[in-house]
Amino acid sequence: MASPIAVRKQKPMTKKMLEHFEKRLMDERKRVLKELGHYDETFGSTPQGADGDLSAYSFHMADQGTDAMEREKAFLFASQEGRFLWHLDEALRRLYRSPETFGKCHNCGQDIAYERLDALPHARFCIDCKQREEDAKRQS
């Protein structure tokens, strides 16, 4: 069953709409790069400098374990942000290379609802195709 948003026929993207999505993508990109900069600071700090103790004595084992866990979490979040940055860059490439097809579903070719693109300007699939993809992943 098609969602009510997908059934509605959408007008072709205007230049103003494309500029809106470009701005949304660029704003998200700036936010992600700033966030990745914070992670860079986290990865660049030394264990001794992390807690303000600049002595050469090693931490207690429990402290080392906690620090390792925190670094691992930071790496996971940075990795997720890096993937998100890649998706944003891909959306910008699509927008610049072929603006006439930006906002079209990569699976069925239908227009992606404006509301969906406004929420996720990097979306590649309409809501119905994305739902089918998610359902297939859950079944595997």
Secondary structure, 3 states (H helix, E strand, C coil): CCCHHHHCCCCCCCHHHHHHHHHHHHHHHHHHHHHHHHHHHHHHCCHHHHCCCCCCCCCCHHHHHHHHHHHHHHHHHHHHHHHHHHHHHHHHHHHHHCHHHCCECCCCCCECCHHHHHHCCCCCCCHHHHHHHHHHHHHC
